[in-house]
């Protein structure tokens, strides 16, 4: 599998690891999505909507965040720091807390409450070629002084790498009564579509890791989001399930006026003699009336064997976030949703609320991990979606996106919409 990913373009870019080389923390290198970051021993790493988050505790009361951005204007860096603080405030509100900030030199000093604990923190940014990296985090107020150095060092250790090239795909699944759903998604090299119906799709990297998404509409009775999420382990026969971390993700109202309550749970479980690690992200909408009422639900799960989870966590998050319902046709009077409100899958993915706090300044930057640019191979004509994070400013043919060639060497890819 290492050879397969190298063939897809996962060559470490020379000259791009300055921050990583000076890192004083254990260095975690993601060779699938393409980045390196400091990770203290025992801290869990998750990826959600362009942000890396690391936490030593189940509820994220101590958290380090790293947000790489590609700037599209000269004023993007400072605006991005303020805008990210506003978005982070939405995360705190979703957890029942508050967040305030004030300037501290070139950084922002944070204070507030998170999941019942008084917290302090800091956000700063580090410029690099073509972009900026926002980094920092928070901890319980009484622990901030002792944990500040470690939390800031996580972000200082961040360095980009060349990541996997992905292809935009679409598949249509069918169901009873003429129902059909067309799903659009990003698929990395080596992955496959293992199953698709009118109500869901399964994407697999191999026989033991992958991403699944499913939804159901108009089921009788009302159901909480916790009940909805935990139905999957029961139906699949998962054994010895342990919830490692969980986050309320707030709620969104869809174009039809239905309120969707969302939550994510990071878990481990046993299945068919193996131990798995994954994130279950659910959304449920309850509708009054019709006797006892009814509910609709959506559920995303990304998973891998425990030993493989850390190196596959990021790429599975990208794949799950990319899944969209591009078209749907009802069958037997079943109304299908027009959009997927689960817009991310990480354990800290309250950034699903980002549409509520969208900033006009965001025109001046793009996310470097979850953002993509369409490129084409000059030798084969094949098109790919290259992560913005994979931009190599010191490539052998000049700045650009590169892919490894099967017989050695590399080629610079053509940008289709520069």
N, C-alpha and C positions, 0 to 999 in steps of 0.2 A: 504493500500500500504506500510506502514511502516513495517508491519509484513512480507510482501513478501520480502522486501529488507533485513530484518534481516535474513530471512531464506536463502538468497543467500550469506550471509557471511559478512554483514555490521555491525560487532561489533567493537566498538572503542577499539583499542589495548591499554592495560594498559602500562604505562611507555613510551609512544611515544608522549606526548604532552607537553614536557618541554618548547619548544619555544612558543607554543600557550598560556600557562599559564602565561608567563611573558609579553604577548603582551599588549601594551598600546593603541592600536587601537581597534575599534569594530571588533570582530572576526567573519569571515564568515567560516562556516563549511559545506563542501560538503559531505553529507552522501551517495551520489550515487556513485561518482567516488572515493572518499576517500582522503580528505585533509582538512586542516584548514589554513587560511591565513588572515592577517590583511586587512581590507577594510575600508578606510576612508568613511565617510558619503557622498553619492552622486556619488561615483566612480563606474564605470561599470567594471565588471570583464569578461574577455573572456579567452578561452583556445584554444591553437593552437599548434600543433606539439610539445607537451612536455613543452610548456611555458605557465605560467599564466601571463596575462597582465591586469593592472588596470589603468583606465584613467578617469579624471573628465571632459574631453572635447571631442567634436565630432571627432576631427582629430588626437588625440593622441599626441598633442604637449607636454603635460605632461603625462608621462607614467611610471609606476612601473612594473618591470618584475621579475618573479621568475621562475627559471629553475632547478627542482630537477633532479639529476643524480645518477645512480648507477655506481660505479667505478668497472672496471674490471682489473685494474693494479694500482700499487702504484704511478705511475707518472700521473695518469689521471686528478687529480684536477687542477693543474696549467695549464696543456695543454688545459683543457676544457674551462678555463676562456678566454684565448687568442682566441681559436677557436670560442667561442660564440661571442666575439667582432667582429670577421671577418664576421660571419653570420649576426649579427645585422647591419653591414655596408651594406650588401646586401638589408636589409629592408629599410634603409635610401635611398639607390640609387633608389629603386623602387618607392619611394615617391618623387624623384627629388632632394634629399638632399645628404649630405656627412657626414661621421663620422670619427673622428680621436680619438686616445687614447694614453695615456702614463702612465707608472707605477706610482702608488701613494702608496708606501708601499706594502702591499699585495693586493691592489686593482688596478683598472684602472680608471683614470680620462678621461671623455669623453668630446668632443667638436665637433661642426659641425653645420649643418643646417637640419631642418626637416619641410617639407611642408611650406617653405618660412620663417621659423623663426630660428633665431640663438639660439642654445641650448647648455646647459652644463649638465653633468651628471656623474655618477659613477657606476662601476660594482665591486662587491666583491664576496666572496664565504664563506660559512660556512660549516665546516666538520661535519659529523654525521656518525653513525655506518653504514659502508658499502657504503657510498656515500658522495656527496657534493651537496650543493645548491648554485647556482649562483643567485645573487639578485642585484637589483639596479634600474637604470632608468635614465630619463632625464626630463628636463623642460626648458622653455624659459630662456635664459641666465640671464635676469634681475630678474627672479623668483627663480633660482636654490637655492640660499642661504636660502631662506625662506621655500622652499619645500623639501630640501634635507633630513631632518630628517624624515619627513613623508614617503617619497619614500623608504628610506632604512628600515624603520620600517616595511613596508609591507612584505618585504622578511624575516626579522628577526622573524616575527610572524609565518612563515610557519611551519607546522608540518604535517607529513604523517598520514594517517588513513588507516584502512583496506577498500578496495574498492570492488565494485561489481565484481563478477566473470562473465566472458563472454564466449560464445561458438562460435567457427568458423563455419560459415554456408555458403552454396552456394545454389543459386536458379537460374533456367533457365527460361527466359521469351521468348515468341514466338510472331512473327508478320507476316504480309502478305508475301506471296511469299517464305515461308520457312525460313525467317529470325529468328535468335535466338541469345540471349546473355546470358551468364552465369555470374552472379555476385557473388563475394566472399566478405564476410563481417563479422564483429563481432556483435553478438546479445546478449545483457544483459538478465539475467533472467527476465521473465515477459513481454518481448517485443515479437512482432510477425511480420511476413511478411504479410502486408495487400494487396499487389498487386505487380505484376511483369509482364513486357512485354519485348519485344526485345529492347525497348528504354528507360527503366527506372524501378525503384524499389521504393516501399514505405515501410518503417519500422516504426512501431508505438509502443509507450510505452503504450498508452491508446487511448481513442477516441479523445484526444485534443492535444497530443504532439507526436513528432516523427521526422523522418529524411526522406527526399526524394531526389532522384537523377535521372536526365533524360538527354538525349542528342538527338540531331538531326543532320543529315548530309545532305549536298548538297542542302540546301534551296536556292531559287533564291534571288538575290540581296545581297548587302553588309550591314553590321550592326555593330554598335559600341557595346562594351561590356556593356555600360550603357543601351542602347536600349534592348539588349538581356536580361539583368537581369530584367528590368521593364516590360517585356512581361508577366511574371508569375502573378504579381498582377492584370494585366488587364484581363488575361484569367480566373483567379480564382474568379474574382469579389471582390477582397479585397477593403474595403472602408476606407476612412480617413487614408491613408498611410502616415506615417512620417518617414523620414530617420534620424536616430539618430547619425550614424557614418558611415564613408566609408573609404576604403583604396584601392588605386591601388596596385595590387599584382605583377606588372611587367609582363613579358612575358616569355614563354618557346617555344622552337622549338621541335616538336615531331619527331620520327624516319622517318616520311614521308616528313619532311622538312616544314611542316606547322607551322606558328607562331601563338601561342595562346596568346591573350591578356586577362588578368585576373583582376578581381576586386571583392570586397566584400562590402556589404551594410548591416548594422544592422538597423532593422526597427521595427516599431509597426504598426498594422493594425487591422481593425475590420472585422469579418467574422461570419456570422450566429449568430449575436447577442452577440458575445464575442470579447474581445480585446486580441490580440496575440502579442508576441514579438519573433523575430527570426533573423537569419543571412542568407542572400541570397548571394551565391558565384557563380560567372559566369565566363566562359571562352568562347571566340569566335575566330574563325579563318576565315578570308576572303580569297577567292580564285579569282584572276582576270580571265577574259575571260568569255566565255559562255554568250555573250551579256552584261548584267549588272553585271555579276559576280555571285558568290554564297558564302554561308557561312555555317559553321558548328558550333554548340554551345553545351556546357555542362552547366548544372545548378544544384547546390546543395542547399537545403534549410533545415534548422533545426529550430524547432519552439516549442513553448509552450505558454499557457496562461500567461499573464503578471505577475500574482501573483506567478507563478511557474518557471519563466525563470531562475532566479539566481541559484536555486538548480538543474536545469536540463541542464543548459548551458554546463557544462563540459562533462557530459556523452553523450549528443547529439553530441558534437564536436568529441569525440572519435569514436562514431559509424559512423559519416559521413566520417571521415578521413579513416576509415577502408575499405570503399567500393572500390572494384576493379573490372574491367572487366577481368574475367579469361579466357573467350573464346567467340568468336562471329562468326556467319555465316551470310553472306549477303543474302538479298532477293531482287528480282526485281532490280538487279544491284546497290543496295545501298551499299556503302562501309562503314563498321563499323570501328570505331577507335579501335586500339589494346590496348591502355592504357588510364587511366583516368588522365589527367594532373592536375585536381583539387585534389591535394594531401593533402589538409587540408581545414578547413572551418571557422576558427576563424577570428574575425575582424582584427587581426594583423597577419594573416597567410601568410605574405610574406615569411615565412620560406619555402614555396613551392620552393623557389629558392635555397634551401639548396644543391641540387645536383650540382649546379654550383660552390659552395664553399665548397664542401666536403673536410674534412681534414683527413690525414692519422692518426692523433692523436685520431680520434674518435673511434678507436679500443680499447681505454682505458676507455670508459664509455658507458653507455646506458641511454636513457631517462627514467626517473622513472614514469612519468605519462602516456605518450603515448606508452611506451614500455611494452611488454607482455612476459610471459613465460608460456609454456604449462605444466599443472599440472594434477594430477589424484586423485580422491577420493579413499582412500584405502577401504572404506566401500561399495561404490556403483560401483566403476570402471569407473564412468563418468569422462570425460576429460573436462577441462576448460582452458581458457586463463586468467591468473592472472596478474593484473597490477604490474609492478615492484615496484610501489609505495606502494603496499600492503605487502611487505616483513616485517615481524614482528621479530625483533632481540631479543625480550624478551618474545616470546610465551611460553605457559605452557608446551609444549613438545620440547622446544628449538627453535632456529631461523628457520623461514620458512614461508610458506604461509598457512593460516588457513581458514576454512569455518565453519560457524555455523551449528550445527546439529538441525534438526527439533524439537527434544525433549529436547533441552538444551545442553549446553556444546559446544565443538568445536573439530575438528580434524585437524591435520597437513596434508597438501596435499603432494603427492609425486611429485617431480620434474622429468619430463621425459627426459630433456636434461640439466643436471646440468653442 
